[in-house]
């Protein structure tokens, strides 16, 4: 496997690179919401072929969609002071998308660079397994959850189930839980 690593001092952020047969033409941006230390949510789209038409729409602020033509190896970087999770990216040829945040606090009072190489919608499945890291407070003897999850919805009228319990219902494509 191949891992991409952020070389910024003081951070150990990494993302798993995807084999070329897993890249696609439709993506939804997943970033973390605004919070302490929040600076930007962002995504980058890189073309794999010449004359690739890319449209990104559904931004949480006024303005039209991003509409660009890219050649092989060219990319466009979008950064925003808003949480842009749920923005839909569609291309007429295969592209690679990376998304996340340059700095955001996710419940631990630290500025974290969070990013991933996104999986295209056509590769999504219905069931996912996410590991829980239940920690134990040795002084109190009780456990607490230190994981946070965000889910972006790709189809209208989707139900989200967590451990057999309905956690969200009748969401629209691009909604984020």
N, C-alpha and C positions, 0 to 999 in steps of 0.2 A: 504494500500500500504506500501511498504518497501523502505526506502531511505538509501543509503550508504553515509557516511559523512567523509570527510578528516579531521583528528584531528590535522593537522599541525597548530601551532599558527599563527594567522594573516590571516587565510583564512577560508572561509565558503563554500568551494566547496562541492557539493552534486551530486549524480546521482540516478536516479530511478532504483531500482532493478526490474528485470523482473520475472514474474511467470515462473516456470519450463516448462510449456507447450509452452512457446514462444521462448525457446532456440533452436538452430539448428546446422547445420553442415557447412554452408558457410557464411563467413563474409568478408567485406572490412573494412580495418582500416581507421578511420577518425581522423585526428589530424590537428593541425594548422600549417601553414607554418612558415618558419624561419622569425624572426623579432627581434626587440629590446628585449633583455632579453631572447631570445630563448635559451634553454639548451638542451632539449631532447623531441622528440616525442616517444611514447611508446605504447605497447600493452601487455596484458597478456591473455593467453589462459589457461582455467582450464577444465580438463576432468571430466565428470560425470559418466564414466564407466571405468573399467579396460581395458587395452590394446587398448587405443584409439590412432589411427595413425593421426597425425596432420602435414600438410604441409602448409607453408606460402611462397609465392613467389611474385615477382614483386617489389623487393626492388630497390630504386633509386641509388644503388651503386654496384660495382662488387661483385661477390660471388654467390654461389648457393642458392637454397631455404633452408629454415629451415625445417627440416624433423625430427620429434621426436615421440616417443611412450610414452604415459602418462597413469598412472593408476588413478582411481577415486580419486579426491581431489588434484591431482598433477597439477602443472601449470608450464608454462614457460613464463618468462618476457623478452621482447625484448625492448631495449632502443637504440636510435640512435641520433646522432648529425644532421642527415638529416631529412627532412619532409618525413615520411613514409606513408602518406595518400595514399590510393589506393592499398596498399598491400593486396593480396587476401589470406584468410585463409580457408582451406578446411580440414574437419575431417571425418573419417569414422563412428563416433558416435557423439552424441550431446555434444557440448562444450559451455562454457560461455566465452565471450570475452569482455574485458574492454579496451578502447583505449583513447588516448588523449596526453596531454603534461604535464610534471612536472613543467615547467615554460615557459611562453610565454606572450609577450605583444600583445594584440589585440586592438591596437589603443588608449590605455589610459595611457601609460607609467607606467604600473604596471605589475609586474611578477604574472601571474595567473596560478594556477594549473587547467587545463581543462581536464575533463574526462567524459566518459559515459559508461554505460553497453550497449554494442552494440546490435542492433536488427539484427538477421540473415537475409540474402538476401531472404530466402523463406517466410519471413513475411513482406517484403517490399510491398508497394502499388504504384500506379501511381500518386496519388494526395496527396499533403500535404498542411497544413495550418500553416503558420508561422506568429506570431504576430509582428507587427511593433511598435516600441517605438519611435514615432516621438516626439522629445523634442522641446520646444520653448525657444529661447533665449529672456529673458524678456527685456534686454536692446535694442536689435535690433528688436524684434518682429517677427523674422522669425523662421521657424522650421528647424530641421536638424535630419537626421537619425543616430542613434547610434547602429544599429544592423549590424552584419557581418554574412554572411552565407557561408558555404562550402557545396558542394554537391558531393558525389562520385557516379560514374555511374557503374551499374552492368551489363549492356548489351550493346553490340556494336550497333552503329547506333541509339543512343538515342537522342531525341530532348528535350531540357530543356526550358520550357515556364514559364515565370514569369509575372503574371498579364496580360495574353493574348499576351505577346511579346516574340518572340523567343530570348532566352538569350544564347543558345549554341546549336550546331548542329554537327551530325556525330562524336560523341565522342566514344572512345573505352572503353570497360570494364576496370575499375580501374582508369580512368581519374577523376580528381578532378577539379571542377569549384569553 
